[in-house]
Structure formats: structure tokens, C-alpha cells
Amino acid sequence: MAEEQQGQQNHKSDKEGNGYFKLAATNDGIFLTVYPPQNGGVPVNETVVIADIKKQGIEKLNEVLLIDTIRAAAGQSVKIGEAAGAQPEIHVMVSRDRMEATLEIDVPIAKCQPVTGEQVMEKIASSGVSFNINNEAIQSAIKTPGLMVVFATGQKPVDGVPASIKYYVDTSQKGRPTEMADGRVDYKDLNLFTVVTQGQLIAEKIPATPGTVGTDVLGQVLPAKPGKDLNLPLGKGVSSADKLHVLADIDGQLTVINGKINVIQIIEIKGDVGVSTGNVEFVGSVIVRGSVQQDFSVIAKGDVEVYGTVSGGIVEGKSVVIKMGIQGMHRGHIKAAENVVAKFMENATVYAGNDVIVSDVILHSRVNAAKKVIVEGKRGLITGGTISAGEEIRAQSVGTPMATATGLEVGVNPVLREEYQKLRVDLKKVEQSLEQTQKALTILKAINPSDLSPDKREMLLKLTKAQFNLVGQAENMRKRTVELENALEEMKYGRIKVAKELYPGVKAVIGTLIKPIREPLKFVSLYAEDGEIKVGTFK
């Protein structure tokens, strides 16, 4: 098959009438055909044709015949020389970033020697390309001269991943009402606070990675950029023993402030507890700058401080302070493990593990304090309802001139009394179970051990364990019973003290003794002695 090359003068198409030439390489030699111009076109440039032909590696070139053929431009094929044993040209090119190497094998138009794989590999080696060489691509270039192929590609470095913080506490539901089992939502439970417990895993630092180095086609290592490290975002109430995990040091509210993780034992409501906040439940302390609205609740393990009022709501905490007062509306309640402090109480239900302290009045309320109820403000009035205290009730005035029914009870702790009564019932049940267990053990132990069936052996083992457990329970219950009896005995010495007026209509109860007040009394103290309630001076 002959190989041909067409030349054009001044890069103009022969369609424009310009002269042009063709070279053909056959087994018989190199043939030149020169075509004359048409329609006033430009003839072939002799210098251009000669320069092009001399590049082709032609042996025994007949230069005289070459010139004559060009000048004649007869359009006839003329043999001008023999094909030479020219070497193909192997081009290896490396991209500027050294991440790609290409191969191209140029074969002159004249007949030339075939290229070998060894020649190509020597050329590649001399170019310095050594990494990730694709032999199949090289073979394609050898088989198809003039085809440019990518035969080697570098591996880019992979930068490291920066360190990150993984959270184990879901804050995505914050501010969303709780969905109930039937699909409805409880708009009183808005999940405004994320609460964690002591020792709980809050977050983990995922360390940065160093990255993976790369290599260019010349085999040079390309360094990777390591991922950026970050410090654990430790704030208040959290710690980390291994510099990777963030644990809560205390029970409290989880907050992220300025990128730092904090667990705080107090939350602050800027306004009212109502439809905008929902119910508040927290393991620490709560401050409410506004009021607690009807049918909403604040329940905390720490202290609760309400700057406004509580109107028909529920407040529970360690100690509860309500600066304005309690408008119970015969619903809800106030309950404190320690003290309840308020300006006034009206139609309220209040429980305190220690004292109830009111600066103004208690009206038509049910108040229970394990120790004292103190109403000693400017008015210091108790009217209506029932006020109970374990040790003492102290007020400026109790009742009204209209003989409003008012109950005062001291020497009585309803909580302890209820616990004592329940404990006695439970102790009796445990003692009965223990007696039955001991009887069953006595029967089983009377049987020769070798005669016991596997079922009875297992029963003997279970009953023995049950006996130890019941004995321990009974012992603890008896000990607690004694403690409660001593506490209740001490309360028999409770007092009621009224600095100003104690009006008729008041019923005083001290322990099991009862004394209705039938005439006005002033500056008095009521106490139990010799089986009756006696009246003494306030001091």
C-alpha cells in the first residue's frame, strides 16, 4: 500500500485553483506529482517542495529530475528517489504538573524501519517517567503511529480530613413539642432544654487524618496536607480524661456557648412559663423571670425561683421561692423538699420538707410543712384552710372576727405519718412471707438430702436465698420504723404561736389533742402538757 502526502502552497486549498503536490512511497520508490494552478491560481513554490521532500529521508534523490518535475507541474507521477531506512521519531511529553505523560510515535512518509518496544521503553526511561506506566497504552501507540496516548498518570495527594466533633446527644428535637402515642402533640412539653446526667457521654473528637501522599509520573513523592486539628470544646461542667471524649461532670442543661460545650445546673426563663415555653422539667435549678401560668408546671431537682406569681400551676423543687405569691385557684400545687417561700398564698396547696415562710397572708389554703410554718410579715395573717407543721406554726393573726373556720395542726408530719403507716403494713407482709419461707425450709431440711428430687433441691436453694433477702428487708424496715416513731414522738412538743389576735373559729390540734378556740386570744402560745392543750404567753 502506497503512503501519500499532499503539499499545498501558502496553505490554500486546491479548490481555489492553486497548485499543489503529492508524495507517494511505494516499494518501488518515492514518487512526486506536481499539479499546475487553475484559473489564475498560484503555482507550487519550488523552495517549499524541496525543503519538505528533504525531510523525508529519501535515498538517491534525483535533484535535477525533482526540479524539472516541479517546474513542469504536469500532474504526472515521477520517481525522484529511493526510500531510505529512516528511524521513526518517539516523542515522550510530560505535563507541566508532572501528573500525566503522553507518547506519540511519528513515522515519516518515506519507508522506515519499524519501531520496537525496547526503543520505546528506552526513550521513556530516558525521559524519567517511571510511575504507574500503562503498557497497553504503549502498545496502542506502537501499533498506531501518529496516535497520541496517555501512558502514565500520577497519583495526586489526598489531603487529610480535619478533626471534627461527633455529638451523642440529640438536640434536633429542641423546641419541638413531644409527639404522643396517638399522633397528637403535647404543646406543654416543648423540649426547650437538653438535659444530661453525670457521667453521660456528650461528644467525641474524631481526630484529624494525616492524608495520603501522592506520586507524580517521574516517581517523585508529593506530600499531602494534614487535616487541621482542633481542641476539645470543653466548657463548664464537663471534662475529658483522654482528650477525645466529653463527659458531663454533673446533671444539668447542655448548652453550646461560643463553640464550647457546657453543662449548667441552672436554667433561666426570661418571661412566663406558659404556651411559649411549655412545661419545664430540669435536673438542676430554674429561675423564672415572669410567672407560671395556669395548668403549666416547673419541676426541678434543684431550687426554683419565680419572680412573678404561680396561678393554678405546679412548681416542684428542692427549695421554692415565689416572690410575688401563689394564687392556687384550687388547682395545681407547690412542693419543696426543703423550704417554700412566698409573699402570699391563696386557695393553694403547698408541701415543704422543712419550712413554709410567708411574708403577708395565707388565705383558704392547705399547707403542710415538716418543720415550721411562719407568717410574720406586716399583716402575717392566716385565715381559712388547714395549716399543718411538724414543729411550729407562727403568725401575727389567725382567723377573722367572723369566725372563719381555720385549722392549725402541729406535732403532725403527714408525710412521716403516711410513711410510718405504710411501713408497718409492708413490714407485716414481709414478716408473713418470712414465716412461710422458714416453715417450707424446715420441711425440706427434714428430708434426707439423698432423697430430694432435683426440683426440690432447686426449691431448697431458692427458699434459702429468699430467707436471707426477707431477713434483711425486715431488719431495715424495723430500723426505719424506730426512726419514724422517735421523730413522731418529738413532734408531740409542737407549738402554735400567735403574736396578735387568735380568733374564734380556729381549731388547734397538737398531736392527738384538739382545742377549739371559742373566744378571742392575744399574744398567746398553745402547747401540749398533761394531756391537754394549754394557753401560755407568746414568749
Buried (B, 14 or more C-beta within 10 A) or exposed (E): EEBEBEBBBEEBEBEBBBBBBBBBBBEEBBBBBBBBBEEEBBBBBBEBBBEBBEEBBBBEBBEEBBBEBBEEBEEEBBBBBBBBEBEBBBEBEBBEEBBBBBBBBEBBBBBBEEBEEEBBBEBBEEBBBBBBBBEEBBBBBBEEBEEEBBBBBBBBBEBBBBBEBEBEBEEEEEEEBBEEEEEEEEEBBBBBBBBBEEEBEBBBBBBBBEBEEBBBBBEEEBEBEBBEEBEBBBBBBBEBEEEEBBBBEBBBBBBBEEEBBBBBBBBEBEEBBBEEBBBBBBBBBBBBBBBBBBBBBBBBBBBBBBBBBBBBBBBBBBBBBBBBBBBBBEBBBBBBBBBBBBBBBBBBBBBBBBBBBBBBBBBBBBBBBBBBBBBBBEBBBBBBBBBBBBBBBBBBBBBBEEEBBBBBBBBBBBBBBEBBEEBEEBBEEBBEBBEEBBEBBEEBEEEEEEEBEEEBEEBBEEBEEBBEEBBEBBEEBBEBBEEBEEBBEEBBBBBBBBBBBBBBBBBBBBBEBEBEBEEEBEBBBBBBEEEEBEBEEEE
